[in-house]
Amino acid sequence: MVSEHKIAPLPFVANFTAGAIAGISEILTFYPLGLQVKTRMQLETGKSTTGLVGAFKTIIKEEGFGRLYRGLVPPLLLEAPKRATKFASNDFWGKTYLKMTGDDKMTQQLSILTGCSAGATESFVVVPFELVKIRLQDKLSTYAGPMDVVKKVIQKEGVLGLYSGMEATFWRHFWWNGGYFGCIFQVRGLLPKAESAKARLMNDLIAGTVGGFVVKSRIQGATKVPGVVPKYNWTYPALITIFREEGPAALYKGFVPKVLRLAPGGGVLLLVVEVTLNMFRQVLGPPYL
């Protein structure tokens, strides 16, 4: 009986680098749609919203085309460590859980658990950068730039002020990554077995696309006043407040641009990651091939 060739897992640095390259690729492609317009729509209060096309037109007409890329530096600097952390920690937790359970292959349950763990890890890297991004993207923003946001937040709220919205971000990344990686595992299993490198990449694009909250933006966009409890302070109470005051539709502000970014964005992420990892395998050679 001929033994099946077992491909060795790539080192941590390979997964980290692949995630970083994928993150930068995604942010440069989808920034105006997924971040600028979505965030602006989410920061609107009240029951009315301009909608996706209206948000684009308003920003360009009133503030110029360049405004669509306002606040690009923080997420651009963020995407490398953020996505690197996502895929590297997903790989780390996957190996850890397989070792703990004694399983040889990833299962649906383990892929979800691994994704949730990766999301929780990723959230600690994300929060300060996203707080800076959201403060800059607010229409009423008077900050001179990213470092001005950091400086003033620390002056008024201390270093921990940079972690405003941590709880909401934690839960978002926890659940989203569990669903993302769990869905990728499921879709990959349903797709026809790829017989070529091109077919495998297409499968990755499809799986990532299929795999691909207002609350976090409200919490991070609010300016804290000493001695006053913020209106949007904790995730689930904030959900109830927004629902009660603005109706259920307010919870889905920015939903369209978010989905339009997450679907192809998730596909691009996974595609670039797999292309980069394949390059590492080719360079490193056996036993990684």
C-alpha positions in Angstrom: 0.0 0.0 0.0 1.4 3.4 -1.0 1.4 5.9 1.8 -0.1 9.3 1.0 2.3 12.2 0.9 1.7 14.5 3.9 2.4 18.2 3.3 4.1 19.9 6.2 2.4 23.0 7.6 4.0 26.3 6.7 5.8 28.2 9.5 4.0 31.0 11.5 5.9 33.8 9.6 4.5 32.6 6.3 0.9 32.8 7.4 1.6 36.1 9.1 3.2 37.6 5.9 0.4 36.2 3.7 -2.3 37.8 5.9 -0.5 41.1 5.8 -0.2 41.2 2.0 -3.8 40.2 1.7 -5.0 42.9 4.1 -3.2 45.7 2.2 -4.6 44.4 -1.1 -8.1 44.4 0.2 -8.0 47.8 1.8 -6.7 49.6 -1.3 -9.5 48.1 -3.3 -12.5 48.5 -1.1 -11.7 51.4 1.3 -14.2 54.0 0.0 -17.1 51.6 -0.2 -16.6 49.5 2.9 -15.0 51.9 5.3 -15.6 55.6 4.5 -19.2 55.4 3.2 -20.3 52.6 5.7 -18.9 54.5 8.7 -20.5 57.8 7.6 -23.9 56.1 7.3 -23.5 54.4 10.7 -22.5 57.7 12.4 -25.8 59.3 11.3 -28.4 59.4 14.1 -32.1 59.5 13.6 -34.4 57.3 11.4 -33.4 58.8 8.1 -30.3 57.9 6.1 -29.0 59.0 2.8 -28.4 55.6 1.4 -25.4 54.2 -0.4 -25.5 56.2 -3.6 -26.6 59.3 -1.7 -23.7 59.0 0.8 -21.2 58.8 -2.1 -22.7 61.8 -3.9 -22.9 63.9 -0.7 -19.3 63.2 0.3 -18.0 64.0 -3.2 -20.2 67.0 -3.7 -19.7 68.7 -0.3 -16.2 67.5 0.6 -14.5 66.5 -2.6 -13.4 63.1 -4.0 -10.3 63.0 -1.7 -12.6 62.8 1.3 -13.5 59.2 0.3 -9.9 58.3 1.3 -9.8 60.5 4.4 -8.6 58.3 7.3 -6.9 55.8 5.0 -3.6 55.8 6.8 -4.8 54.2 10.1 -6.6 51.3 8.3 -3.8 50.9 5.8 -1.3 50.6 8.7 -3.8 48.4 10.5 -4.6 46.0 7.7 -1.1 44.5 7.7 -1.0 43.5 11.4 -4.8 42.9 11.5 -5.1 40.4 8.7 -1.7 39.0 9.5 -3.0 38.3 13.0 -6.2 36.9 11.7 -4.7 34.3 9.5 -1.6 33.5 11.6 -3.7 33.1 14.8 -6.3 31.0 12.8 -3.4 28.8 11.8 -2.0 28.7 15.4 -5.4 28.0 17.1 -6.2 25.4 14.4 -3.0 23.4 15.1 -3.5 23.9 18.9 -7.1 22.5 18.9 -6.1 19.6 16.6 -3.4 18.7 19.0 -5.7 19.0 22.0 -8.4 16.9 20.5 -6.1 14.4 18.8 -7.9 14.8 15.5 -6.0 14.5 12.2 -8.2 16.8 10.1 -10.1 20.0 10.7 -13.9 19.5 11.3 -16.7 22.0 10.9 -16.9 22.5 14.7 -13.2 23.0 15.1 -13.1 25.4 12.2 -15.7 27.6 13.9 -14.0 27.4 17.2 -10.6 28.2 15.6 -12.2 31.2 13.8 -13.7 32.6 17.0 -10.4 32.3 18.8 -8.6 34.0 15.9 -11.2 36.8 16.0 -10.8 37.3 19.7 -7.0 37.5 19.2 -7.4 39.9 16.3 -9.7 42.3 18.2 -6.9 43.4 20.6 -4.8 44.6 17.6 -7.7 46.3 15.8 -9.3 48.6 18.3 -6.9 51.6 18.6 -6.5 51.9 14.8 -10.3 51.7 14.2 -11.0 54.3 16.8 -8.6 56.7 15.0 -10.2 55.9 11.7 -13.7 56.5 12.9 -12.8 59.8 14.6 -11.3 61.0 11.4 -14.2 59.9 9.2 -16.8 61.7 11.3 -18.2 64.6 9.2 -17.7 66.9 12.3 -14.1 65.8 12.8 -11.7 68.6 13.5 -8.6 66.4 14.0 -5.5 67.3 12.0 -4.6 63.7 11.4 -4.1 60.3 12.9 -1.4 61.3 15.5 -3.6 64.3 16.5 -6.4 61.9 17.3 -4.0 59.7 19.4 -2.6 62.7 21.2 -6.0 64.2 22.1 -7.6 60.9 23.1 -4.7 60.1 25.5 -4.8 63.7 26.9 -8.5 63.5 27.6 -9.1 59.8 28.3 -5.7 58.3 29.0 -4.1 55.4 27.2 -7.1 53.2 27.8 -9.2 55.7 25.8 -7.7 54.2 22.7 -9.5 51.0 23.6 -12.9 52.6 23.6 -15.3 50.1 21.9 -13.1 47.1 22.8 -16.1 45.1 24.0 -18.1 45.6 20.8 -15.1 45.0 18.6 -14.3 41.8 20.5 -17.8 40.3 20.0 -17.8 41.5 16.3 -14.6 39.8 15.5 -15.3 36.7 17.7 -18.6 35.9 15.9 -17.6 37.2 12.4 -14.4 35.1 12.2 -16.1 32.1 13.5 -18.7 32.4 10.8 -16.1 33.3 8.1 -13.8 30.4 8.6 -16.6 28.0 9.5 -18.3 29.0 6.2 -15.1 28.7 4.2 -14.7 25.1 5.5 -18.3 24.2 4.6 -18.2 25.8 1.2 -14.9 24.2 0.3 -16.4 20.8 1.1 -19.3 21.4 -1.1 -17.4 22.6 -4.1 -16.1 20.2 -6.8 -12.6 18.9 -6.1 -10.1 21.1 -7.8 -7.8 19.3 -10.2 -5.6 22.3 -11.0 -4.0 25.3 -9.3 -6.4 27.6 -11.2 -9.4 25.7 -10.0 -8.1 25.7 -6.4 -7.8 29.5 -6.5 -11.3 29.8 -7.9 -12.6 27.6 -5.1 -10.8 29.8 -2.6 -12.3 33.0 -4.2 -15.8 31.5 -4.0 -15.4 30.2 -0.5 -14.0 33.5 0.7 -16.7 35.5 -1.0 -19.5 33.4 0.5 -17.8 33.6 3.9 -17.6 37.2 3.6 -22.5 46.6 13.5 -23.4 49.9 13.8 -22.7 49.7 17.6 -18.9 49.7 17.5 -18.9 52.9 15.3 -21.3 54.7 17.7 -19.2 53.8 20.8 -15.9 54.8 19.2 -17.3 57.9 17.5 -18.7 59.3 20.8 -16.6 61.9 22.6 -16.3 61.2 26.3 -17.1 63.9 28.8 -15.6 63.6 32.3 -18.2 62.5 34.9 -20.8 61.7 32.2 -21.7 58.1 31.3 -21.5 57.8 27.5 -24.9 57.1 25.8 -23.4 54.2 23.8 -21.2 52.5 26.4 -21.6 48.8 26.1 -22.6 46.6 23.2 -25.9 45.0 24.0 -27.3 48.0 26.0 -26.3 50.2 23.0 -28.2 47.9 20.7 -31.4 48.3 22.8 -30.9 52.1 22.9 -30.6 52.4 19.2 -33.5 50.0 18.6 -35.8 51.9 21.0 -34.9 55.5 19.8 -34.3 55.0 16.1 -36.0 51.7 15.2 -34.7 48.4 14.0 -33.6 49.8 10.6 -31.0 51.9 12.4 -29.2 48.8 13.5 -28.5 48.0 9.8 -27.2 51.4 8.7 -24.2 50.9 6.4 -25.4 47.3 5.8 -25.3 47.5 2.0 -21.8 48.9 1.7 -20.6 46.5 4.4 -22.0 43.5 2.5 -20.8 44.8 -0.9 -17.3 45.0 0.7 -17.3 41.9 2.8 -18.4 39.5 0.1 -15.8 40.3 -2.6 -13.4 41.5 0.1 -13.5 38.1 1.9 -12.9 36.4 -1.4 -9.9 38.7 -2.2 -8.5 38.1 1.2 -8.6 34.3 1.0 -7.4 34.4 -2.7 -4.4 36.6 -2.0 -3.5 34.6 1.2 -3.6 31.3 -0.7 -1.5 32.7 -3.7 1.1 34.0 -1.2 1.2 30.8 0.7 1.7 28.8 -2.5 4.6 31.1 -3.3 6.1 30.3 0.0 5.7 26.6 -0.7 7.4 26.9 -4.0 10.3 28.8 -2.5 10.7 26.5 0.5 10.2 23.3 -1.5 9.8 19.9 0.0 8.3 19.0 2.5 5.9 21.9 2.0 4.8 20.9 -1.5 
